[in-house]
Amino acid sequence: MRQFFSDLRNDLLLSGAISLLLGLVLIFFPDTTSFLICYLCAGVMILFGLFQLLAFLFSDRAFPNHSFYLARCVLLLVLGVYFAIRPGILVSMLPMVLGLFVVVAGLMKIQNAVDLRRWGAARWSTVLAVGILTTLVGAVTLMHPFSTAMALLRFLGICLLVSAVLDGWAVFTLHRTGRR
């Protein structure tokens, strides 16, 4: 049981630290962050497409399980170059991806609340309520993105900061429960 609490605490600390860092960056540098993310995605697409294309061209064996292997390689390369040249298109999709991230973070909090309840922790219902609220905020973000991506990125940054604070509170609660 101590191992469970230790693992949960470590997961919450890591999640909180990532949420805190990403939240601060999104709040203070939304423009730069969105374009940086787009360029990174484009770069990954180009590299992945290039490596797959090279593997296809220089391999001695056939690719029987990959009927559209060459087409996928070229598509990744073309999309990667296109998004590197026109990152604004990918920036417009970024709020949806970040909204999905908030939904996943909320669902993880709901799971943590259920685990806390199973182990008899006090105030597990607060973590559950926050998890539900976080999930709903992410769902609303997915259904109705704000008029500008930058405003949404700042809003998501604030949500991530709140999520980080709540992860810290959950670690504190776990620590108190673990001592009992």
C-alpha positions in Angstrom: 0.0 0.0 0.0 2.9 2.4 0.7 4.2 1.7 -2.8 0.8 2.7 -4.2 0.9 6.0 -2.3 4.5 6.6 -3.3 3.7 6.0 -7.0 0.6 8.1 -6.9 2.5 10.9 -5.2 5.3 10.8 -7.8 2.7 10.8 -10.7 0.9 13.7 -9.2 4.2 15.7 -8.6 5.3 15.0 -12.2 1.9 15.9 -13.6 1.8 19.1 -11.5 5.3 20.2 -12.5 4.5 19.7 -16.2 1.2 21.5 -15.9 2.8 24.4 -13.9 5.6 24.9 -16.5 3.3 24.6 -19.5 0.7 26.8 -17.9 3.2 29.6 -17.2 4.6 29.4 -20.7 1.2 29.5 -22.2 0.1 32.5 -20.1 3.2 34.6 -20.7 4.2 33.5 -24.2 1.1 32.2 -26.1 2.1 33.6 -29.5 5.7 32.2 -29.4 4.6 29.0 -27.8 1.9 28.2 -30.4 4.4 28.8 -33.3 7.1 26.9 -31.6 4.8 23.9 -31.1 3.8 24.1 -34.8 7.4 24.2 -36.0 8.2 21.3 -33.7 5.3 19.3 -35.1 6.3 20.1 -38.6 9.9 19.1 -37.9 8.8 15.8 -36.4 6.6 15.1 -39.4 9.5 15.9 -41.8 12.0 13.8 -39.9 9.6 10.9 -39.5 8.6 11.0 -43.2 12.2 11.3 -44.3 13.4 8.3 -42.1 10.5 6.2 -43.4 11.2 7.2 -47.0 14.9 6.3 -46.6 14.0 3.0 -45.0 11.7 2.3 -47.9 14.2 3.2 -50.6 17.3 1.5 -49.1 15.7 -1.6 -47.8 16.3 -5.0 -49.5 13.1 -6.5 -48.3 9.6 -5.8 -49.5 7.0 -4.0 -47.4 4.0 -6.4 -47.8 2.2 -5.1 -44.7 2.6 -1.5 -45.8 0.5 -1.1 -49.0 0.6 2.7 -48.9 4.0 3.1 -47.3 5.5 5.3 -49.9 2.4 7.5 -50.1 2.5 7.9 -46.3 6.1 8.9 -46.4 5.5 11.5 -49.1 2.3 12.8 -47.3 4.2 13.3 -44.0 7.0 15.1 -45.8 4.6 17.3 -47.7 2.5 18.1 -44.7 5.6 18.8 -42.6 6.9 21.2 -45.1 3.5 22.8 -45.6 3.0 23.4 -41.8 6.6 24.7 -41.5 5.8 27.3 -44.3 2.3 28.0 -43.1 2.3 27.4 -39.3 -0.9 29.5 -38.9 -3.0 26.6 -40.1 -1.6 24.3 -37.4 -1.9 27.2 -34.8 -5.6 27.2 -35.5 -5.8 23.5 -34.6 -3.7 23.9 -31.5 -6.5 25.0 -29.2 -8.4 21.9 -29.9 -5.3 19.7 -29.1 -4.8 21.6 -25.8 -8.5 21.3 -25.0 -8.1 17.6 -25.3 -5.1 17.8 -23.0 -7.2 19.5 -20.4 -9.9 16.8 -20.8 -7.3 14.1 -20.2 -5.9 15.9 -17.2 -9.4 16.2 -15.7 -10.1 12.5 -16.3 -6.8 11.6 -14.6 -8.0 13.7 -11.6 -11.3 11.8 -11.5 -9.3 8.5 -11.5 -7.1 9.8 -8.7 -10.2 10.8 -6.7 -11.6 7.3 -7.1 -8.3 5.8 -6.0 -8.2 8.1 -3.0 -11.8 7.1 -2.1 -10.8 3.4 -2.3 -8.0 4.0 0.2 -10.2 5.9 2.6 -8.7 9.4 2.1 -10.5 12.3 3.5 -11.8 15.0 1.1 -11.5 12.8 -2.0 -14.7 14.4 -3.2 -12.9 17.7 -3.6 -10.5 16.1 -6.0 -13.4 14.5 -7.8 -15.2 17.8 -8.1 -12.1 19.5 -9.5 -11.6 16.6 -11.9 -15.2 16.9 -13.2 -14.8 20.7 -13.5 -11.5 20.4 -15.4 -13.0 17.8 -17.7 -16.0 20.0 -18.4 -13.8 23.1 -19.1 -11.8 21.0 -21.6 -15.0 19.7 -23.2 -16.4 23.2 -23.6 -13.1 24.3 -25.1 -13.3 21.5 -27.6 -16.9 22.3 -28.5 -16.7 26.1 -28.5 -13.1 27.5 -29.0 -12.7 31.1 -28.3 -12.4 33.7 -31.1 -8.7 33.8 -31.0 -6.2 31.0 -30.4 -4.0 33.2 -28.2 -6.9 33.9 -25.7 -7.6 30.2 -25.6 -3.9 29.4 -25.0 -3.8 31.9 -22.0 -7.0 30.4 -20.7 -5.6 26.9 -21.0 -2.5 28.1 -19.3 -4.6 29.3 -16.3 -6.4 25.9 -16.3 -3.1 24.2 -16.2 -1.9 26.3 -13.3 -5.0 25.5 -11.4 -4.5 21.8 -12.2 -0.9 22.0 -10.9 -2.0 23.6 -7.6 -4.6 20.9 -7.2 -2.0 18.2 -7.9 0.0 19.7 -5.1 -3.0 19.7 -2.8 -3.6 16.0 -3.7 0.0 15.2 -2.9 -0.4 16.9 0.5 -3.7 14.9 1.1 -2.0 11.7 0.1 0.9 12.4 2.4 -1.5 12.9 5.3 -3.4 9.8 4.4 -0.3 7.7 4.0 0.9 8.6 7.5 -2.3 7.2 9.1 
